Amino acid sequence: MSVRESLVDRWSEAVWWDYAIALLLVSGHVVAVRASGRGDWLSWIDSEQRVSLYGTAAGVVSAIGGLSSIAISIYLSSNGERIRAVRRHYQDELRRNWKALLVATALVCMGCLVAQGLDDKADSHSARFLFEASMSLAFIRFLRMLWLLDRMMAINDRDQSDPPARPAPRFDPDWRQRRRNRTA
């Protein structure tokens, strides 16, 4: 197993990594902004524009979150041999990943709405960083959704494109006798 496959396996098994990665991204940005005094792109725009951005982002994230419902529908409606094996052997991991996608949609929308409510002219509550954290989580979970959807569609495609198994030949009790007659 390659290092890449090992990392992907670990990432797919532990959905909490998404929170850690998002927190690390935003923490790094906050430290860089506080240390250098630059790079705080959301402070460059007016409060009204930021509030509008927060609301728009919540709507977009909700729409993208709806895509995970489509992915779940594809998974549930697929009925090939391979997809059934995946369901049988990885049902807990799949359920955890699907649930994490839906929960993240709600958390990100809530984060955007809280940032919208807390933002003021001076942004005294640093609502913009809450928004950045929400967007970081949304981006990471979007990557998870794309990865999961791609994997499930690839398995489903293989199930659908392989030729169907041929039925077993009819049982013929006299086959041994005919075979002996041919070789004799």
Secondary structure as UniProt FT lines:
FT   HELIX           3..13
FT   HELIX           16..36
FT   HELIX           41..44
FT   HELIX           47..77
FT   HELIX           81..118
FT   TURN            121..122
FT   TURN            124..125
FT   HELIX           127..161
FT   TURN            173..174
FT   HELIX           175..183
//
